[in-house]
Amino acid sequence: MKTIKTQCTSCGGTGLYQGMCEKPNEPVVCLSCNGTGCHEISYEPYTGRKAKRGVKAVHRSRGSFILTGTGSTGEKPMTYAEFCKACPEPKH
């Protein structure tokens, strides 16, 4: 897994936070980055979409709740091959 450092958005990279409650010219150590001025983010580089085995049918998402079958729209599920064609992976 790789990591990158990004500037803390709470303190603007200074490590010191100055908000509404702090006295003028008396900042506090930023709680978001613990005074470092940055955040370290771990990530896994994208190398291409991985295949998923054992898929019988693929349904379109209806938001943040679970819905399978034809549902009220009457839309039928697609095959895995149809999904791969309908939702191609991005070009590198």
C-alpha positions, 0 to 999 in steps of 0.5 A: 500500500502506498501513502501520500501526504496532503495539506491539512485543510483545517489549518492550511498546513500551518499546524496551528488552528485559529477559529472563532473561539481562539483569542486573536493571535493565539492559535491552538495546536490543530486537532485535525493534524496534531500540529503536523500541518499534513495528513497521510493518506494510504491508498492502493493504486488502481491497476484495472478492474478486478473480475468478480466470480460467481455473479448471477445477475447485476442490478442498478443501484437505487441509492443507499438502500437494497433493492433486487429483482425487477422492482417498481421500474420493471427493469430487469437485471443484467448479466455480468458481461452486459455490466462490463460492457455498460460500465467500462473501466477507465483508460489508463 
